[in-house]
Amino acid sequence: MKSRLIPYFAAALLLAAPTAWAAETLSLATWGTSSHPQVKEFTKPFMEAVEKNSNGALNFKYFPDDQMVKQNFVPNAVPAGTVDISLATLDSWAGRIPEVSVTVTPLWPLTMQETRDTMVPGSPLFEWFDREFQKAGVKILCIFDIGPPMVSTNFELKLPGDIKGKKIRATSKGHAELLKALDASPVVLSVGEVYQALQRGTVDGAVGGLQGMVGLKHFEVAKFAMASNGVLGTYIHAYVMNLKRFNALPKDQQAIIMKAAADARNLAQDAMINSYQQYLGVAQEKGMKVFALKKGSPEWTSWQSAAAGFNAAQKKSLSPELLKLISQ
């Protein structure tokens, strides 16, 4: 009797094996500080939802805090397949997709809330970005706005003339062009290099996101901060995936990933919107003298005037399609 059961057990094992072997492990990388809402509020809900809704067919190997890729290396790492999914700054792709630099210029029209409401799959502006990124071998899973840049400095900054000749950290080549047009001397640095650069005086100031500035304790090495309120554009970030890896998955698994990314993105975007003033308060509590630009103020008008020539040149460089989309 025992010998007769053996073939049945063997057959059962063979039938069960393909399901286990079919499980896919996706690598997910983030950079900067894990306390940032774009990481803290996104990664865990996203991975848990994908694993649960795929019944374990998809799981993750997670590499936080620059372990796998640094911010400026993402445009090479994701298309090359070094990592499957990564946090990304859209403007860091300017070398491959020049028009994405519009996000870090005063031409960018959307507030954080408007980005939350409209920059979703199916919307014309989202689809434009996704189409361009797919040409570079990448699928955009979600897009969000971490807020207008802060400028951490060791000099008081209120007017564009205050940064003339100053060495200012830029996040990318595209963002550096705006700073250069404002007569600053831009230095492109990854987020993890900024603290030491400010500490050593390699730069006089650094442009970056508010949450990252606080999370990475720039208040320890910079005395002042200016909240730019849109005159320096904003930071549009995303989670992106290697296109070949995405397309190789079954359609139902693709849908699971996109749905999980959309839901986690909404959690992260809401957290960033709701905590923005709180982060400003923390910077002040830690000793930074914070100057917040207000729309319509004399300082605001000065920044707008200083960037007018740059804005006009940028408009000419944009495709009619993109220009129409950001003008609606």
ChimeraX attribute file (.defattr): number of C-alpha atoms within 10 A of each C-alpha:
attribute: neighborCount
match mode: 1-to-1
recipient: residues
	/A:1	5
	/A:2	6
	/A:3	7
	/A:4	8
	/A:5	9
	/A:6	11
	/A:7	11
	/A:8	11
	/A:9	11
	/A:10	10
	/A:11	11
	/A:12	11
	/A:13	11
	/A:14	11
	/A:15	10
	/A:16	10
	/A:17	11
	/A:18	10
	/A:19	11
	/A:20	10
	/A:21	9
	/A:22	11
	/A:23	14
	/A:24	13
	/A:25	14
	/A:26	16
	/A:27	18
	/A:28	21
	/A:29	25
	/A:30	25
	/A:31	24
	/A:32	23
	/A:33	21
	/A:34	18
	/A:35	15
	/A:36	23
	/A:37	21
	/A:38	28
	/A:39	20
	/A:40	14
	/A:41	21
	/A:42	22
	/A:43	23
	/A:44	12
	/A:45	17
	/A:46	20
	/A:47	21
	/A:48	15
	/A:49	18
	/A:50	24
	/A:51	18
	/A:52	13
	/A:53	16
	/A:54	16
	/A:55	11
	/A:56	16
	/A:57	17
	/A:58	20
	/A:59	18
	/A:60	16
	/A:61	13
	/A:62	18
	/A:63	16
	/A:64	19
	/A:65	16
	/A:66	16
	/A:67	12
	/A:68	19
	/A:69	22
	/A:70	20
	/A:71	21
	/A:72	20
	/A:73	14
	/A:74	25
	/A:75	24
	/A:76	15
	/A:77	18
	/A:78	25
	/A:79	23
	/A:80	14
	/A:81	17
	/A:82	14
	/A:83	22
	/A:84	24
	/A:85	29
	/A:86	29
	/A:87	25
	/A:88	26
	/A:89	24
	/A:90	24
	/A:91	25
	/A:92	23
	/A:93	23
	/A:94	17
	/A:95	14
	/A:96	15
	/A:97	16
	/A:98	15
	/A:99	20
	/A:100	23
	/A:101	27
	/A:102	26
	/A:103	24
	/A:104	26
	/A:105	24
	/A:106	21
	/A:107	22
	/A:108	19
	/A:109	17
	/A:110	18
	/A:111	16
	/A:112	19
	/A:113	16
	/A:114	12
	/A:115	18
	/A:116	19
	/A:117	13
	/A:118	16
	/A:119	20
	/A:120	19
	/A:121	16
	/A:122	10
	/A:123	11
	/A:124	15
	/A:125	18
	/A:126	18
	/A:127	15
	/A:128	14
	/A:129	19
	/A:130	20
	/A:131	15
	/A:132	17
	/A:133	23
	/A:134	17
	/A:135	12
	/A:136	18
	/A:137	18
	/A:138	25
	/A:139	25
	/A:140	25
	/A:141	23
	/A:142	24
	/A:143	28
	/A:144	28
	/A:145	26
	/A:146	27
	/A:147	26
	/A:148	23
	/A:149	24
	/A:150	26
	/A:151	26
	/A:152	32
	/A:153	28
	/A:154	19
	/A:155	15
	/A:156	16
	/A:157	19
	/A:158	20
	/A:159	17
	/A:160	19
	/A:161	15
	/A:162	14
	/A:163	21
	/A:164	16
	/A:165	14
	/A:166	18
	/A:167	19
	/A:168	27
	/A:169	31
	/A:170	26
	/A:171	26
	/A:172	24
	/A:173	20
	/A:174	23
	/A:175	24
	/A:176	22
	/A:177	19
	/A:178	23
	/A:179	27
	/A:180	17
	/A:181	17
	/A:182	21
	/A:183	17
	/A:184	21
	/A:185	20
	/A:186	27
	/A:187	20
	/A:188	18
	/A:189	19
	/A:190	17
	/A:191	24
	/A:192	17
	/A:193	12
	/A:194	26
	/A:195	20
	/A:196	13
	/A:197	17
	/A:198	22
	/A:199	15
	/A:200	11
	/A:201	13
	/A:202	14
	/A:203	22
	/A:204	21
	/A:205	29
	/A:206	30
	/A:207	27
	/A:208	22
	/A:209	23
	/A:210	26
	/A:211	26
	/A:212	22
	/A:213	27
	/A:214	19
	/A:215	18
	/A:216	19
	/A:217	14
	/A:218	25
	/A:219	23
	/A:220	15
	/A:221	20
	/A:222	22
	/A:223	20
	/A:224	22
	/A:225	30
	/A:226	21
	/A:227	24
	/A:228	23
	/A:229	19
	/A:230	25
	/A:231	23
	/A:232	25
	/A:233	23
	/A:234	28
	/A:235	24
	/A:236	22
	/A:237	20
	/A:238	21
	/A:239	24
	/A:240	29
	/A:241	28
	/A:242	23
	/A:243	21
	/A:244	16
	/A:245	16
	/A:246	19
	/A:247	13
	/A:248	10
	/A:249	13
	/A:250	9
	/A:251	11
	/A:252	11
	/A:253	18
	/A:254	15
	/A:255	13
	/A:256	19
	/A:257	21
	/A:258	18
	/A:259	18
	/A:260	21
	/A:261	26
	/A:262	20
	/A:263	16
	/A:264	22
	/A:265	28
	/A:266	19
	/A:267	16
	/A:268	25
	/A:269	25
	/A:270	17
	/A:271	17
	/A:272	25
	/A:273	17
	/A:274	11
	/A:275	14
	/A:276	14
	/A:277	12
	/A:278	13
	/A:279	18
	/A:280	20
	/A:281	13
	/A:282	15
	/A:283	25
	/A:284	17
	/A:285	11
	/A:286	14
	/A:287	13
	/A:288	23
	/A:289	18
	/A:290	21
	/A:291	17
	/A:292	16
	/A:293	20
	/A:294	14
	/A:295	14
	/A:296	10
	/A:297	9
	/A:298	12
	/A:299	16
	/A:300	21
	/A:301	16
	/A:302	17
	/A:303	20
	/A:304	19
	/A:305	13
	/A:306	18
	/A:307	20
	/A:308	14
	/A:309	12
	/A:310	19
	/A:311	19
	/A:312	11
	/A:313	10
	/A:314	18
	/A:315	14
	/A:316	10
	/A:317	13
	/A:318	16
	/A:319	11
	/A:320	10
	/A:321	12
	/A:322	17
	/A:323	17
	/A:324	11
	/A:325	14
	/A:326	14
	/A:327	10
	/A:328	6
